[in-house]
Amino acid sequence: MAYLSVDVGTSMVKAVMFDHEGREIIVARQSTVVHRGADGSSEQDMYSVWDAVVFTIRQVVHKVKDPVKAIAVTGQGDGLWLVADDGRPTGRAILWNDARASSIVDQWDAAGVLAEAYLINGNLGFPGTSGAIMSWLHAHDPERLAGSSYALYCTGWIFNRLTGEFAADETDAASPFMNIHSGEYSPQLLEMYGMPWAQRLLPPIRRDGSRVAALRDEVATELRLPRSVPVVLAPFDIPLTALGIGAISPGQACTILGTTLSTDIVLDAPHTDTVPVGMTLPSGVPGTYVRSLAAMAGIEIVSWGMKLMGLDNPAWLSDLAATSPAGSNGLIFQPYLSPAGERAPFRDSQARGSFVGMSFEHSRPEIARSLLEGMSYVIRTCLETGVDSITDLRLSGGGANSAFWCQMLANVTGMPTMRSVDAEIGAKGALLTALVALDEEASMADATARHVHARDVFEPDLREVSIYEEMFEAFRISGEKVAQTWPEMAGLRASLARRQSTTVEDPADKEW
């Protein structure tokens, strides 16, 4: 028997076939297009995403002789995937990194709504949550909301295409309207956000015991799969990655070095009475939760740095960084490059990135290393925001392909870091979820013990640990000082945008 996992990321769709021992047999990938606008919009065509799912599934199905026993589905979290009552999209999906609702979230923050809501759901709102996006649409495109019947998430949209059923996994539903303590939607939260009208759009919540539905006959034909193959709705990609790499016990942590730089810490309870930060989500393991601190910018920073320095391969940036000493000769990078600002380890829609301490003494190697170090400092900040005692840090995502960065993270955090033998950790988590949902494994603990294996472990280098202790403190202090300039810079950007939008070109200025 074979098991198929589909992982619909922000920029890449992956289909992974596993054998009965949980080993990857074959992986197919298909990139997808994200439409970004100068207004901060970030959208995807929903049918194009589905086409990529169909393509990748077909790629792996026809190469495997064993019959497919189940399909497990996961994908990017947050955002808004609106559909009509027949499942037809009512427009493009609006993604988790869309920035147009920033002013709305700022208003909620100033009014104390975010802090009050955190006590109920453990999630600190940001512009890319479904609630913030719906609120923005309510003001700017109410016709689209009126023509929609369900506010799905990415995983729910693919699940609907496969099965015809409307649902949200509890990890998706957790933000912004679910009471994390009861596991149900909270009318109180809807009222606090001024959005009681959104109640009708919320899909039914599914969790352990209700994750499975049958594949539709017509879709089975399209995908070249047997009819009625069970389809398992898995958690969305952030908490699912923790499962896929074996972080299931309180005190364990993992970081996704991907499009989002997400650090997940396993908790024994929601702990909503702490300082509001990040997301608190069901973990997929009964009785435990995940505090997820997902920075807005991840390895996009690597891509950005590559373009600036004329590098064509991420490995080249890592190799270049390795020629600089630890600490980048005093150069510090504050890695807040998203136009939507930052959501973890703090929330500030005005946050922007910067280099601190730059001089003629710094060249390409120091710049390359400071990019990786800046992101590593953010990960350490997230870990220290979570719980008091963390036993180990497990790494996944495209950035984990760099052994240099994995070792740097061990040195910056002062704890061992581990990589899995699996290439697609999210897909592996979906497989484990399916095995438990289909009663082929008694528990997630049994499933991870049997199917999750370490590829390698990076122990901290004590000499560099001491260097990074000093650099991390400098990163923290410089960050606090730079943040004082963000409101002024936001006003400057707004002023420049207004002036540019009202500038009328004089034909006499043209060169003919």
N, C-alpha and C positions, 0 to 999 in steps of 0.2 A: 504494500500500500504506500501511496505518496500523499503528502499534505501540501496544500498550496497557500501561501501567505501573500497578500497584496498590501503594499505600503505606499500610500499616496502622499508623498512629501510636497513641499512647496514648489520645488523646481524639478523634481524627479519622481516618476512612478516606477516602482520596483515590484516584480513578481518573482517569488522565490519558491522553488519546489524542494521539499525536504523528504528524506526517506523515513522509514518507520523507526529509525534510531535517532531522528532529529538532526541528521547531517544534511548540509546544503548539497543538493544535487546540481542545480542549475539556477542561474539568476538572469533575468532580463530587465533592462532598464530603458526608460523612454523619458526624455526631457519634456517639460511643459513650459508654456510661456506665461510669464507674469507681466501684466500690463500695468506699468507705473506711470503716474501723471505728475505734473508740476504742482498740483493741488494736494499732493500727499496720498493720492489714491493708489491702491494695490489690488488688482483684480485678476481673476482667471475666468476664461470661458469654460463653463461646466461641462458642456458636451465634448470639448477638446480634452478635458481631463478624463472623461469616460472613455473616449477613443484610445487614449494612452493606456488605460487599464485593459481594454480589450486586446490591444496590440501585445502588451507584455504577457498577458495570460496565454494567448495563443502561442507566443514564442516558446514558453516553457512546456505547455501541455503536449505539443506534438513531438517534443524531444524526449519525453518520458514514457516508457512502456507500461509502468505500473498504473493501475486505476487510481484516480484521485478520490480520497476518502472524505475530504472536507476542504472548505475555503475559509480562511480567516482574514478579516479586513481591518486595517488600521489606516490612519492618515494624520495630516496636520490638524492641530487643534485651533480653537477659537475661530474668529471670523464669522461670516454669515453666508449660508448657502440656501437662499430662498427658493421655494418651489410652490407650484399650484397644487390643487387637490389631486391631480393626476400624476404628480411627480415631475411635471415639466418645469424647468427653470424659468423664473420670471426676470432673469437678467444675469449678468456675470456674478460669480461668487466674489464677495468682498473679503479680503484675507486678513489674517491676524496682525499683519504689519501695516495695515492701512492707517493713515494718520489724520483723516478728515474729522474725526470726532474728538480731537485733542482738546478743543475749547470746552466741549461738553463735559469731559472728564475733569478738566481743571475746575469747572463750576461745581461739580459734585464734590471735588476735593475741598474747595474753599468752604462749602456749606457743611462739611463734616460727614457727608453721606458715605464716602468711601470707608472712613474709619468705623462708622457705625455698622455698615454692611459687613465689614470684616469679622465682626463678632459673631455674625450668623453664618457666613459662608467661607470665611478664611481666605478670601480672594481679594486682592487689592486691584481694583479696576484699572484698565488702561484702554486706549482708543480702539484696539483691535478686538475687544470682546463683543459678543453678539449684541449685548444690551446697548453698548455705546453706539454701535453701528446702526441698530434699529432706531435709536433715538435721533441720530443724524438723518436717517431716511425719513423719519416722521416729520422733520422740519424741511427737508429739501426734496424728497421724492415720495410723498404720501401715497401716490397712485400705485407705486410698486408694492408697498406694504399692503394696500387694500386688495391687490390682485394676488397676494400670496396666502398660502394656507399653512405652511410649515416653515419654521426657521431651523433648518438642519445645519449640521456641521459636515465637514468633508467626509468623515467616515460614515456618517448617517446617509449622505447622498449616495455613496457607492453601495452601501447596504440596501438602499431603496432600489437602485437600478438592478441589483442582483435578485432581490426577493419581492419587491413591490411593497414592502412594509416600511412605515415611517417610525423612526426611533432615534434616540440619542443615548449613547453609552453614558453611564453615570459620571465618568471622568470628563466628558464633554459638557454634560449638563451642569456640572458643579459650579461653573462660572458663567453668568453672574447671579443666577436666580435660584440656585438650589441651597437649601439649608444643609450644611455639611454634617450636622449632628443627626438630623432625621432622614436625610437622603431623599427628600422630596422637595418639589418646587415650593418657594415661600411667597405667599401673597404679600407678606410684610415687606420683602425685598422689592417686589414690583411696585408697591406703593412708595417706598423710600426713593426709588429712582424716578418716580413720576410716570411709570409705564404700566399701569394696570391693563391698558389696551393690548399689551404684548402677550397676555396669558393665552389667548386663542392660538398663537403661533408656536407655542412650545410643544415639541414632540414628546411622546411617552418615554420615560426613562427605563433603560434596560441595564441589568447587572447580572451577576452570577445567578443561574437558574432560569434566565430568560434571554440568553444571548443568541440562541440558535433559531434559524428559519430555513425553509427549503428554497433552493435555487429555482427560479421561474423557468418553465419549459422553453420559452422562446429565447431566453438568455443562454440556457444550456446549449441550445443549437448554435447560437452566435459564437460562444466560447469553445465549442467542440468538447463539451463535458457531458457526462451522464446526467440524466434528469434527476431532480430532487436531491442533488448533492447538498449536504448541510452547509449553511453559511453561518459563520460565527462573527458576531459583532464584538470586536476587541476594544480595549481602551485606546485613546488616541496616542500619538507617537511618543509624547514626553514620558508619561508614567509607564507606558508599555516598554520603553527602552530599559527602564530599571528592572523590569521583570526579565527581559531578554538577556541581560548581562548578570542576573542572579542577585541583584540588590533587593532583597525581600524582607530583611530583618531590621528592626530599629537600630539606628546608628550606622548602617551602611549607606553609601552615597554613590551616585554616578553622575557623570557629566557628558552631555552630548556636544561634541565639537562639530556642530553642524550649522545650518542656516541660522538657527537660533543657538545661542550659547547657554544651554539649560543645565543647571545643577539641581539634582533631585536628592532629597534626604528622606529616608524612611523613618516614620514616626509611629509611636504606639497609640496616638490620639491626635485629634485635629489641632489642639492648642491654639485656638483662635483668640486667646487673651494675651498674646505676645504683641510685639511691635508689628503693625501691619506691613507686610512685605510679601511679594510673590503670590503663588497660588497654593491652596491646600486641596488636595485631590484624593479621592479613593485610590488605593494603590493597585487594586486588582487582587489583593490578598485579604480575605476577611479579617477584620480587626486591626488593620494597619492602614496608614495613610502616607502620602508623599507630599512633602513641601517642595514645590518646584519653583526655582528662581531662574527664570528664563530671560536672559538679556536680549535686547532687541537685535543686536548685531553679533554674528558669529563669524564663520569662515568667509562671509562676504568681505570682511576686513582683509583677509588674506588675498582675495581676488582684487580688491581695491589697491592693495599694496603692490601686487604683481603688475598691475597696469601702470602704476606710477613709476615703477622701476624697470619696466620693459621685460618682465619675466613671463615665460610662457607655461611654466609648470609649477604647481604648488611646492613640489619637492625642491625646486631651485631656491625658493624663498627660504625654506627650512635650512638648506645647505648654506646659503648666504648668511643666515642668522648665526649658524654654528661657528662662523669665523670671527664673531664678535665675542668678547668676554661676557660672563654673566653680569647683568646690570647695565649693559649697553653703554658703558662709560658715562653713566649718570643721566642718560636720556630716558625720559618717562613718557609713555603714551597713555592718554586717557581715551579709551576706545568706544566712545558714545557717538557713533556715526549715523545712526538711524534718523531720518527726518521726523519720525514719530517720537523722538526723545528716548527715554529709558523707562523700563518697568521693573527691573531687578538688577542689582540689589537695592535699588531705590526707585521711586516713581517721580519722574520729572519730564514733562513734555518739552521743556526748553533745553534739556541736556544736549550738549554737543561735544565732539571730540577735540583733542588738542595734543600737541607735543610740548613738553615742559623741559627746559634746560638745554635746548638745542643750540649748537654753535658750529663753527667751521671744523671743529674737531670730530664731528660726527659725519659718517658717510653711509653708504648703502647697507653695509653689514649691521651697523648699530640701529638703523631705522628698521630693518627687517626683524632684528631680534626684539626691538622694543614693541613691535606689533604683537608678537607672541607673548611677550612678558606682560603687556598691558591686559590682554585677555586673561592671562593666568592670574593676575592680581584680582580681577573681577571674580573669577571662580573661587579664589580663597576668601574673598569678602562674602560671597554667597554661603560658603561652608560655615563661616563664623557667625553668620546671621541665623543659621538653622538651629542646631542643637549643640549641647556642650561636648559630647564625646562621639566622634566619628571614627570608626575602626579602619575603613579603607575607602579608596576612591577608584571607581571603575570607569573606564573611558570608552566612548564609542563615537560614531560619526566619522565623516571624511577626515577631520583633523587628526583622528587617532591613528591614521596611517603613518604619521610622522613619529618615529621613535624618539627623535630629538625633542619634540614638544611633550611627549608623554614623560620623558625624563625631567624636562623642565618643570612640569606640573608636580612631580614628586618632590622636586627641590623647593618649589615655591610654597607648597602646602605642608611640607615636612612629613608626608605620609606616603606609603606605597601606592602606586597606581597600577592598574591591571587592564590588559586588553583581552578580549575573548577570541577564540579561534574562529568565530562566526564573522562573516563580512557584513551581514545585514542584521543588526541587533533588534531593530524594531520588528522585522519580519519574524525573528526567532521568538520574541515575546508574544506575537500573535499566534504562533504555533503552540506555545505553551498554554496560552489561554484556551485554544481550541481543544487541546488534549484534556484539560480539566473540565471544560464545558461538556465534552462528549463522554466523560467518565472513563477515559482511557488512562488518566493519572488521578490518584486519589486526592492530591492537593498540589498547590503550586510549589510547596517545599519539595515534594517528591519529584515534580517535573523538572525543577531547576537542578536538583541534585543529580538527576540522571542525564540531563541534556545540555547543561551549561559547563563549559570547560575553559580554563585560562590558556591563552596563547603565550603570554609572558607577563612578568611583574617587574616594575622599575622601583628600585629602592632609593630613598633620598641620598644624595651626595652631601655629607655633612659640611664640607667646605662651602658649597654653593648655597646650602640652607642658610648659613650665617649671612652671606651676602644678600640673599633675598629677604631676610628679616629686616635688614636696614632699608632695602629698596621698597619693600611693601609699605613701611611706615612713611617713606617719602611720597609714595603713590597716594596714600590716604590723605596726607596733609596737603599736598599740592592739589588733589582733587577737590578738597573743601574750598580752597582759595579760588580755583578756576570756576567753580560752580557759582560764585558770587557774581561773575560776569555774565552768566547765562541770560538773566532777564533783560539786561541792557542789549546784548547781542540779538535777542529775539525781537526787541523793538527796532533795532537797526535793520534786520532782515525785512521786517514788515514795511518799514519806511522805504527801503530800496525797491521792494516789490511794487509798492504804490507808485513810485516815481517812474519805474520802468513801464508799468501798465498805462501810464498817462502820457508817456513820451510820444510825440508825433514826429515822424521822420520828415525832414526837410529835403525835398528833391534836390535842392542846390548842394546838399552835402554829398550827394552820390557822385561816384567817379564814373564817367561815361567813356 
